[in-house]
Amino acid sequence: MKHLVYLFLFFSLSLYSQERIDPVFINKTNLMVDTLVGIDNFESSYYIQNNVFYKKNTNTLLSYNNLNLGTLTCANIFNPLKINLFYKDFNTVVILDNRLAEIFKIDFNARAKYRNITHVSTGYDNTLWIFNIDTQELELYDYKSDTTRAKTLPVQTEVLDLKSNYNTCWLLTKRYLYVYNYFGSLLGKMKNDGFTRVSEKNGDLVLKKGNDLFYIKQNSGNPIPIKTENLLITHFFVTNETLYIYDSNFLYKYLLKIN
């Protein structure tokens, strides 16, 4: 892990031009949704349309809607058995099972300790990574016991995005990309040179800067440009070795194989 810290801290912009990734085009399909959340390993697609959350596959279409919570801000499908939906206006997270049945609701306004949440991502077990804007702290929060399992030092800059897996959490701010383990310890940070969104795949990252994508392999601080044929990138994510890019009209599918 020491090497990871040094790589992030001593990252150089000159590395951008050393190589480029040319993903292999697979296909494109028509798609008109408000927000494409993701596609899982079984090729079920998850999206938001007219403030309703949907899960669609070849045979079924499931939906979840909660008008009482206002606008659905975002959704996270990293664990398809515990999908989390975040309703920012009501400071509330809803946990759904794989049939989109509600299994837990966390109203942070009504909890013993009030938290003003701006970003949410999946943790291990019964936990969520949450960013508390009032304290500027990232917490690994156990929603069943209403306790904090881990907490980071305050971050003194605007948060742009938050992604995680069971072991690691990535916090993208205007100044830095921070990397934490599940104890809340800082593993490293990289200066943010214009990145605005991040997607995670088995510890590797894809980041968006303007209308371009960059790939960072695990344990490397080297952002490698991904050739995207000048697509208008509305949403993007990686599942296994597949890169999905959505431009508000079509969903593009590429093979993203990294040596």
HUWOSUL-V575814 format. One line per field, one symbol per residue. phi: phi as a letter, one per 20 degrees, with the letter a starting at -180 (. if undefined). burial: I if it has 16 or more other ideal C-beta (glycine too) atoms within 10 Angstrom, else O. Layout:
phi = ???
burial = ???
This chain:
phi = .fffgffffdgcfffgefbbddfefdaccfbccfbeercefemfdcbdclmdeccccgdccdbcbcffdmfffaccdgdfecfddddfgdlcddddefdmefdacdeffdfgdfcdedbcbfdeldccecdeffeldecedefeelcdebbefgdeafedabcbcfdccddedfebdeccefeneferbcfedofcbcccblnecccdcmdcdcdcfgmcddfdfdfcllfeeecbacclddedcddnccdeccedddf
burial = OOOOOOIIOOIOOOOOOOOOIOIOOOOOOOOOIOIIIIIIOOOIIIIIOOOOIIIIOOOOOIOIOIOOIOOIIIIIIIOIOIIIIIIIOIIIIIIIOIOIOOOOOIOIOOOOOOIOIIIIIIIOOOIIIIIIOOOIIIIIIIIOOOOIIIOIOOIOOOIIIIIIIOOOIIIIIOOIIIIIOIOIOOIIIIOIOOIOIIIIIOOIIIIIIOOIIIIIOOOIIIIIIIOIOOIOIOIIIIIOOIIIIIOOOIIIIIOIOOO
